[in-house]
Amino acid sequence: MFYDYTELTIAFFISLIASFLLTYLVKSLALKIGAVDHPDHRKIHQEPVPRIGGLAIFFGAVLGVLYIQPAHDSLIPIAFGALVIIITGFLDDLYTIRPIIKLTGQLIATSFLISSGLIIDRLTLPIIGMVDLGFFSVMITVLWVVGITNAINLIDGLDGLATGVSTIALTTIFIMSLIDTQVLVAYISIALIGANLGFLYHNFYPAKLYMGDTGSNFLGYMIAVVSILGLFKEVAIFSFIIPVIILAVPILDTALAIFRRAYRRENIMGADNKHLHYELLAGGYSHRKTVLIIYGFSALFGLMAILLSNASTATVLIVTFLVLSLLHIFAELAGVVLGGRRPIVNTLRKILRKLERGRGK
């Protein structure tokens, strides 16, 4: 089965334009029903900002997918799961529901996928080869979907951050789906990319509207879904780690948050202001620069994942070294390693300054 690039392009613009225009309606709705994010000690914004912007992303993506009308047995279960996720996020944006209720909604959404047979049933490991997960496939699928859903939710702390990081991840998945002829993944991804970009115009700093849990949970859920549809189905060596590399930034942020809260004996499902983006702000970076730094690292990890997807052993080793180096540099920037010291970052800054001086002369 081959792509119709004209259809892909039209679907992209339908989603983009629909999301862009629907954002105005969603903003009015948010103000009418009181779905507003108020400032507090943990948040950056100083004025109340409407949320539930995720509704514009959702409906924009739906219109794009409806135009293409892809055929797949799991589409209806995916749609039902997405609907549950949207309702759960919307209720949280409106009433601030308890974490256990949010988790229940995510588990119900995941159950639709599992009942349709859309699970992570195997992993391809180097040397060992393909491993059938058997009974553990359901548990791994639940952990992946719930984990990625919450990872995107946790990184949604600055204007345009979750929208941009999600778009970069989806673009990476879209490129890989074109390479590997994963038609359904390409169709869903392009609709989500268009919807995200249409919303990002309103959401980038200074944001006029937040996506809220409505949007972050939906995007996390859909990224988890398309990765199961495409990336986990590949048999190439190291394919099991590719989705993790694509989502390295939100996964690292989530892992650090869980470790930090567990170490302090706090509720791991609670909230704090110690996420990577907050640490970058505390390190002296501006709001806009912090977001762009995280965009940059997300794009680099996406590029590494593409290089790794069909790589030779030598390339795998080089890419693995680069990924680990990038993770360490990002952790240094965020001040979460080496007691806040930044030896590698400072060295790179000195090199860049020397290069700039050389050009000036």
N, C-alpha and C positions, 0 to 999 in steps of 0.2 A: 504494500500500500504506500502511495506516495503523497506528498503534500501538494496542496493547491495554494501557492504563495499569495495569489490574489485574495483568496478567501481569508488567509491568515492576516493579511494587511487590513482588509475591510473589518474583520472582527476586532483587531487591535484598535482601530479608530472609533468603531462603535462603542467599545468599552471606555476608551479615553474620553470621548465627547460626552457620553452618558454620565460617567462619573463626575466629570467637571461641572456639568449643568445640575446634576442631582444634588451636588454638595450645597448649592444655594438653598434648595428646598429642605434638605436635612438640617441645615443650620437654623432655619426658621422654626422647624419642628422642635429641635433641641431647646430653643429658647421658650417655646410655648409650653412644653411639658416639664421644664425645669431640669433637663439633662445637661447640667453645667458642671464643669470641673473648677472647684473653688481652690484658691491658693492655701497652702499650709506650710508647716516647717520643713516638709520633705520635698516640696515641689518648687520649681524654678519660676514659673510665671507669677506675676504680681496681680493680675486682674482675672476675674472669672472668664473661662473660655468654654463655649459650647462643645459637647462631645457627641457621641453616637455617629461620627462621620463615617464609621465603618459601613453604615447602611448604604451610602453612596458607592463605596467600593464593591459591596456585595451585589447590588442591583446592576451596576455597570458591568461587572464580570458576567452576571447571569445573561444580560442582553447580548454580550459578545458570544457566549457559548450557544445561546439559542439561535443566533444567526448561523453558526457553523453546523449545529445539530450533529455532533459526533455520536457514533453508535458504540455502546459498550454495556455489558451486563451490569457493571457496578455503578453506572451513572446515577440511577435512582437512589440506591443506598447512600452514595456520596452526597447527593442533594439533600436527603433527609438528615444526614449527619450535620451538614452545613447549616441547615435550618435550625436544628437544636442548638448549635454553637452560637448562631446569631441571636436567638431568643435569650440564651443564657447571658451572653455579653450585654445585650440590651437591658436586661433586668438589673445587671450589676451596675451599668452606667446610670440607671435611673434610681435604684434603691440601695446600691452597695450591699449586695448579698454576701453571705458568709462564704469563705473559701471552700468549705465542704460541699456547698450547693453548686458552686462553679465546677468543682471536680466531678460531681455527679453528672452534670450536663456534659462534660467532656467525655466521660466514660460511656454515657448513653450514645453520644455521637460516634464514638469508636466502635460500639457494639454493632451499629449498622454496617460498618465496613467489614467487621469480622464475620457477621452473619452472611454477607455476600461472597465471602471467600477472599476478600482483598486483605491479605496478611503478608507479613514478612516471613516467608516459609523456608528461606535458605539464605546462606551467606557464602561468598566465595573468599577463601582465605589463601594467602601465599603458602606454597609448599603443600599444605593439606588439601587444597582444592575446594570443591563445593561441599558445604555442610548442611544437611537437612536438619532444621530446628525441631521438627516434630511437635511434641507437646508444648515446647517453649515458644513456638511461633506466636501463639495468642498473647502470651505475656510480653514478648519483645515488641509486638505490634502496639499493644496498649501503652507501654513505656515510651515508644517512639512518638506516637500521636499526641499523647498527653504532654510528654516532655517538650516537643517542639512547639505545641500550642502555647504552653506557658513560657517558653524561652522567648518567643516573639512578644508576648505580653510583658515580660519583665524588662525587655530592652526599650519598651515604649515609654521613655522618660523625658525625651527632648523633642522639640518641634521637628517633624519630618524624619526622625531617626528610624522608627520601626518601618515606616513606609518605604524609605530608601533602602534599608538593609533587606527587606522582603523583596523589593524590586530587583536588587542585585542578585539575590539567591535564585529568584524565579527566572531571571535572564540567563543565569548559568545553566539552570536545569533545561531551559528552552533550547539553548545552543546544543547541549548534549543530546537532547531529544531529536534534534535535526540530524546530528551526526549518526545516531543509533536508530533512526527511523521509528521513534516512539510517537506515533501520530497523535494519540489521545492526549498524551502529556504535553505535546507542542500546542495543541488547540486550547487546552485549559490554561496553560502557562501564559500564552499570548493574551488571552482575555484578562487574566489577573494583572499582567504587566500594564496593559492599557488602562485598566481601572485604577491601579495604583498611581500611575503618572498623572491621570486626570485629577485625582485627589491631592497629589503632592503639591500642586500649584497653590492650593489653599492651606496646606499643612506645613510647608517649609517655613523656617524662622523668618519673621514672627508669625506663628500660626494663627489663622482666623478660626480654625475648627480642629478639634482632636478626633482621631479615629475611635478612641475609647476602647474598652474591652470588646465592644461590638466588632471593631475592625481588627484589633491585634489577635484576638482568639480565632476569628475567621481566617486571617492570613496564615497563622500558625498551623491551623487545621489543614488548610488547602496545600501548604508547602509539604506537610507530612504526607498527605494523600498522593500528590504528584510524584514525590520521591519513592513511595511504595510502588506506584504504578510503573515507574520507569527505572530509577537508579538501582533499587534492590533486586530488580529482575535480571540485571546484567550478570554475565558469567566471567567477566574479565578479572584478572588478578587485582586485588586491592579494591574491587568495586564496593566492598562492604564499608570502606572508610570514606568513600567519596561524598556521600550526603553529609557526613560529619564535618568534612573539610569545608564544604559549601556553607554550612551554618556554624562555622567555628566561633564567630564572635558571639552570637546569642547563646550558644551552648556553653562556651567558656564563662560568660557572665552568669548563666544559671547555675553552673557547677560551683563557681566561687560563692554565689549567694547561699546555696544550700550548705556548703562547708562552713561558711562564716556564721550562719544562723545556728547550725548544729553545734559548732564549737562554743558559741555563746549561750547555748541551751535556750534559744529562742524558737518561736514557731517558724518552721521552714517555709510555710505558706504565707507568712506575714509580709510586711513591706519595710523597706529602709532606704536610706539615701547613700548607700555604699556601692552602688552598681558602678560598672566601668565608666559609664558616661559621666556620672557624678564625680568620680575620682579624677577624670580628665579636667573637668571644670575646676575642681579644687586645686589642680596642679597649675592653674593659671591660663588655661586655654579658654577662648571665648565660646559662647554657645554655638555659633555658626562653625567655627573651626573644629570644635569637638565633634560635631555631626559629620563634617567633611573628613576628618581623620578616620572615623569609624567606617564611613563609606569606602574610603581608600583601602583599608584593611579587608573589608568584606569583598571588594572587587579583586584584590590580590589573592585571597583564598579561593574565590571562584575560578580565577585563572589557573591556580595550582590544581584545582580539582579537574579542570578540563585537560590539562597536560597529563595528569595521572591516569585518566580514564582508559587510555590505550597506549600505555607507556612501556618501554623496555625496562629491564632491571636497573640499568644505569640511571635512566631518567627517574625511575621510582625513588632511588636513593637520593638523587639531587633534590627532587621535589619534596621528599620527606624532610630533608635537612632545612630547606627553605621554609616549609610550613612551621617546623619547630622554632626556627629563628624568628619568623614573623610573630608567632605566639608570644615568644619571650619579649620582643621589642614592644608589642602591644601591651603586655603586662607591665613592662617598665614605664611606659607612657602613663598608664593608669595608676601607677604607684602601688601595685598589689604584690610586688616581689622585692626581695633584697632590702627590706625595710624602707622602701621608698626611694632607694638610690637608683640612678639611671646611667650606669657606666657605658652601655652600648649606645643608648640614645644620645648621650653627651658626646661620645666619640663621633657619631655620625653627624651631629650638629657642627662640630669643629671642622670636619672634612668639608661639609657644605659651605661653611663660612669661608674657608680657604679657597674653594672653587669660585665662589662669588667674587672674592677679592681679586683672584687671578683674572677673571673676566673683566673686572673693572679697570684693571691696569692695561 
